[in-house]
Amino acid sequence: MRLFNFIASAVLIATLLLPRFAVADPEVIELRGGQRLEGEILKETTEELFIDVGVDVVRVPLDDILSRRGASEADHTILEQESDIYRIADQPVRRIQELVNDFGEGVVLVETSSGLGSGFIINDRGYCVTNYHVVERETRITVTIFDRTEEGDFQRRRIEDVRILALNPFFDLALLQIPTQENYEFTPTYLARDWELEQGEDVFAVGNPLGLERSVSQGIVSTTNRNFDGIVYIQTTAHINPGNSGGPLFNSRGEVVGVTNMKLLETEGLGFAIPISYVKHFLENRDAFAFDENNPNTGFRYPDPPRRSNFGPLPTPE
């Protein structure tokens, strides 16, 4: 009996003398396949993680992990107002399904008498960005928004009398204003910071290719600085087709990193988008590109210089 009491006392003392280690906070692991795990990290190597998910220990290769964050970190968006016309926000990396569900309502269908394209809402006043070539030489513009019902379905609302606020033919950008609607609040998208986009980063486009409303295409950033005629574009493998023009290119945090506007003909996986830095410059200097309803051809374009017709030697000055 004395031996038992001695052993018990020794165990108790040893337990009290052991250093106390804090229990590791659980982490949320986002996988590239869209799955999500939450649990305590038991072991981490250069190639894999071992995660205690409560009922089992899961081994996850590091190459399959899209993002990691503490479970205690808030999932809600931290809003930052960078401008009087658009917004940016700190958001976690999430699955495309979640991002489309949250921000898809901010993507609209833009219709004119000559065709259709896409656009996206940037504030609660109904300001909408699209491509210049979508509304070029048009004054009667209609926008279809997709209003989410209480059941989670989308209801189409066709809105006429959309105003043109500014046009920039040089960077193929246009700013519209959708009239406010009774019993409806606009769902704005967030613009990304200029320096956050990297080559190989996951992106996705939402638009209306060939009139197929709210279509989603996923890809990566092929390069961030493809040069065409002195203008830099984002090249992406996300499929871009007629009707996508003017729609947003999102990153994996649901931020708009570019405006889709063209692709190489007879190819797939070679789409291009106007970088968000150009978009911000256009929005912040929109007064310089303000649309004049009395002169639908504004803004101004510089004509090309005349070409030489005589390619002989230049005359010698006397």
C-alpha positions in Angstrom: 0.0 0.0 0.0 2.8 2.3 0.9 4.5 1.5 -2.4 1.4 2.3 -4.3 1.0 5.7 -2.6 4.7 6.4 -3.3 4.3 5.7 -7.0 1.1 7.8 -7.2 2.8 10.7 -5.4 5.8 10.5 -7.7 3.6 10.5 -10.8 1.7 13.5 -9.5 4.9 15.4 -8.8 6.4 14.5 -12.1 3.2 15.7 -13.9 3.3 19.0 -12.0 7.0 19.5 -12.9 6.5 18.8 -16.6 6.7 21.9 -18.8 3.2 23.0 -19.9 2.8 23.1 -23.7 -0.1 25.1 -25.1 -2.5 23.1 -27.2 -2.0 24.0 -30.9 -4.8 26.1 -32.3 -6.7 24.2 -35.1 -6.1 25.4 -38.7 -8.3 25.5 -41.7 -6.8 23.9 -44.8 -8.1 24.7 -48.2 -7.2 22.0 -50.8 -6.8 22.7 -54.5 -9.6 20.3 -55.3 -12.1 22.5 -53.3 -12.1 20.3 -50.1 -11.7 21.9 -46.7 -10.2 20.4 -43.6 -10.1 21.7 -40.0 -8.0 20.3 -37.3 -4.8 20.3 -35.3 -1.5 20.0 -37.1 0.3 17.0 -35.5 3.3 17.0 -37.7 4.7 18.9 -40.7 7.4 17.8 -43.0 8.9 19.3 -46.2 6.4 17.2 -48.2 3.2 16.7 -46.2 1.0 17.6 -43.2 -0.5 15.3 -40.7 -3.8 16.7 -39.5 -6.0 15.5 -36.5 -9.5 16.1 -37.8 -11.1 14.6 -34.6 -12.0 11.1 -35.8 -8.9 10.3 -37.8 -5.4 11.6 -38.7 -5.2 12.7 -42.4 -2.0 12.9 -44.4 -2.1 15.8 -46.9 0.7 16.4 -49.5 1.8 20.1 -49.4 1.4 20.3 -53.2 -2.4 19.7 -52.7 -2.8 22.7 -50.3 -4.1 25.9 -51.6 -4.1 27.9 -48.3 -3.8 27.6 -44.6 -5.1 29.9 -41.8 -6.0 29.7 -38.2 -9.5 28.5 -37.4 -9.9 31.4 -35.0 -9.3 33.9 -37.8 -12.5 35.6 -38.9 -13.9 34.4 -42.3 -15.8 37.7 -42.8 -14.6 40.3 -45.2 -12.6 43.3 -43.7 -13.8 46.2 -45.8 -11.4 49.0 -46.8 -12.6 52.1 -48.7 -9.8 53.1 -51.0 -11.8 55.4 -53.3 -15.1 57.2 -53.4 -16.2 55.0 -56.3 -14.8 51.5 -55.6 -13.8 49.3 -52.7 -11.1 46.8 -51.7 -11.1 44.3 -48.9 -9.0 41.7 -47.1 -10.5 38.4 -47.8 -9.4 34.8 -47.2 -8.7 32.3 -50.0 -11.9 30.3 -50.6 -13.3 27.8 -53.0 -14.6 29.1 -56.3 -18.1 27.8 -55.6 -18.2 30.0 -52.5 -16.8 33.0 -54.3 -19.2 32.7 -57.2 -22.1 32.4 -54.8 -21.1 35.5 -52.9 -20.0 37.8 -55.8 -21.8 36.3 -58.9 -24.7 38.6 -58.3 -22.4 41.6 -59.0 -21.8 40.4 -62.6 -24.4 41.7 -65.1 -25.3 41.2 -68.8 -24.9 44.3 -70.9 -27.0 44.6 -74.1 -27.0 47.1 -76.9 -28.7 47.1 -80.3 -25.5 45.7 -81.9 -24.7 42.9 -79.4 -24.1 42.0 -75.8 -21.3 41.7 -73.3 -20.7 41.6 -69.6 -20.0 44.0 -66.8 -19.6 44.1 -63.0 -20.9 46.4 -60.3 -18.4 48.3 -58.2 -20.5 50.2 -55.6 -24.0 50.5 -54.1 -24.9 53.4 -56.5 -25.0 51.0 -59.4 -21.8 52.0 -61.1 -20.8 49.3 -63.5 -17.5 48.7 -65.4 -17.5 47.1 -68.9 -15.5 47.4 -72.1 -15.6 50.4 -74.4 -16.1 48.2 -77.4 -19.3 46.7 -75.8 -21.0 50.1 -75.8 -19.1 51.8 -78.6 -21.3 54.3 -80.5 -24.3 53.2 -78.5 -26.6 55.4 -76.4 -29.4 52.9 -75.6 -28.0 50.4 -73.2 -29.9 47.7 -71.2 -28.5 45.8 -68.3 -29.8 42.5 -66.9 -29.0 41.9 -63.2 -29.4 38.6 -61.5 -31.3 39.0 -58.2 -31.0 36.2 -55.6 -34.3 35.2 -54.1 -34.9 34.0 -50.6 -34.9 30.4 -51.9 -31.3 31.0 -53.3 -32.3 31.1 -57.0 -31.6 33.9 -59.3 -34.3 36.1 -60.8 -33.5 38.1 -63.9 -34.2 41.9 -63.9 -33.9 43.7 -67.1 -33.1 47.4 -66.6 -33.3 50.1 -69.3 -32.1 53.7 -69.4 -28.6 52.8 -68.3 -26.4 55.9 -68.3 -22.9 56.2 -69.8 -20.7 58.1 -67.4 -17.2 57.7 -68.9 -15.5 56.2 -71.9 -11.8 55.4 -72.4 -11.2 54.0 -75.9 -7.5 53.8 -75.4 -7.7 51.1 -72.7 -11.1 49.7 -73.8 -13.0 50.7 -70.7 -16.4 52.2 -70.0 -18.2 53.2 -66.8 -22.0 52.9 -66.7 -24.6 53.7 -64.0 -27.6 51.4 -63.5 -30.7 53.1 -62.2 -31.5 52.1 -58.6 -34.3 49.6 -58.2 -37.1 49.4 -55.7 -36.5 46.7 -53.1 -33.1 45.8 -54.5 -29.6 46.5 -53.2 -26.6 46.2 -55.6 -24.0 43.6 -54.7 -20.6 45.3 -55.4 -17.5 43.4 -56.3 -14.1 44.3 -54.7 -11.1 45.4 -56.6 -7.7 43.8 -55.9 -4.6 45.7 -54.9 -2.3 46.2 -57.9 0.7 44.2 -56.6 -1.1 41.0 -55.5 -1.3 39.2 -58.9 1.4 36.6 -59.7 2.2 34.4 -62.6 0.7 30.9 -62.1 -2.0 32.2 -59.7 -5.5 30.7 -59.9 -8.1 33.0 -61.5 -11.6 32.6 -62.8 -13.9 34.6 -65.1 -17.6 35.1 -64.8 -19.6 36.4 -67.7 -22.1 35.8 -70.5 -20.2 34.1 -73.4 -22.4 33.8 -76.5 -25.3 34.9 -74.2 -24.9 31.9 -71.9 -25.6 33.8 -68.7 -23.4 33.6 -65.6 -20.9 31.2 -67.0 -17.8 30.5 -65.0 -14.4 29.5 -66.5 -11.3 28.7 -64.4 -7.6 29.0 -65.2 -4.3 30.4 -64.1 -2.4 33.6 -64.9 0.0 32.7 -67.8 1.8 36.0 -67.6 1.0 39.4 -66.0 2.7 41.6 -68.7 1.7 40.6 -72.2 2.3 43.6 -74.5 0.0 44.4 -77.4 0.4 47.8 -79.1 2.1 49.3 -76.1 -0.5 48.2 -73.6 0.1 45.5 -71.0 -2.5 42.8 -70.5 -3.0 39.8 -68.2 -2.8 36.6 -70.2 -4.9 33.7 -68.7 -5.9 30.2 -69.5 -9.4 30.9 -68.3 -11.6 30.6 -71.4 -12.7 33.9 -72.8 -15.3 34.1 -75.6 -17.5 36.8 -77.3 -19.9 37.9 -74.6 -17.3 37.7 -71.8 -16.1 41.1 -72.8 -16.3 43.6 -69.9 -16.7 40.9 -67.3 -14.4 40.5 -64.2 -11.4 38.2 -63.9 -11.3 37.2 -60.2 -8.5 35.8 -58.0 -8.9 33.1 -55.4 -10.0 35.7 -52.8 -12.9 37.0 -55.0 -11.2 40.2 -55.9 -11.3 41.6 -59.4 -7.8 41.6 -60.9 -8.7 42.5 -64.5 -11.4 43.1 -67.0 -11.7 40.4 -69.7 -11.7 41.9 -73.2 -10.2 39.7 -75.9 -8.7 36.3 -77.0 -6.7 35.0 -79.9 -9.0 33.7 -82.6 -9.4 30.0 -83.2 -7.6 29.1 -80.0 -8.5 28.3 -76.4 -6.6 29.1 -73.3 -5.3 32.3 -74.7 -7.5 35.0 -73.2 -6.5 38.5 -72.1 -7.7 41.0 -69.5 -7.1 44.6 -68.7 -5.1 44.9 -65.5 -6.8 46.4 -62.5 -4.2 49.2 -62.3 -5.5 50.5 -65.6 -9.1 50.2 -64.3 -8.3 52.1 -61.1 -6.6 54.9 -63.1 -9.7 55.2 -65.4 -12.1 55.3 -62.4 -10.1 57.8 -60.4 -9.7 60.1 -63.4 -13.2 59.5 -64.9 -13.8 63.2 -65.2 -11.2 63.3 -67.9 -13.1 60.6 -69.9 -16.6 61.9 -69.0 -19.2 61.0 -71.6 -20.9 64.0 -73.4 -24.4 63.0 -74.4 -24.4 65.8 -77.0 -21.4 64.2 -78.7 -21.6 60.4 -78.6 -18.2 60.1 -80.3 -16.2 61.2 -77.3 -13.6 60.6 -76.0 -11.2 62.0 -78.4 -8.8 59.9 -80.5 -5.6 61.1 -82.1 -5.5 60.3 -85.9 -2.6 58.3 -87.2 0.2 60.4 -88.8 0.2 60.5 -92.7 2.3 57.9 -94.3 5.0 58.6 -96.8 4.1 58.0 -100.5 7.6 58.6 -101.9 10.2 56.2 -100.4 13.1 57.7 -102.4 15.9 59.7 -100.8 14.9 62.9 -99.0 15.5 66.1 -100.9 18.7 67.9 -100.1 18.1 71.3 -98.6 19.5 74.1 -100.8 
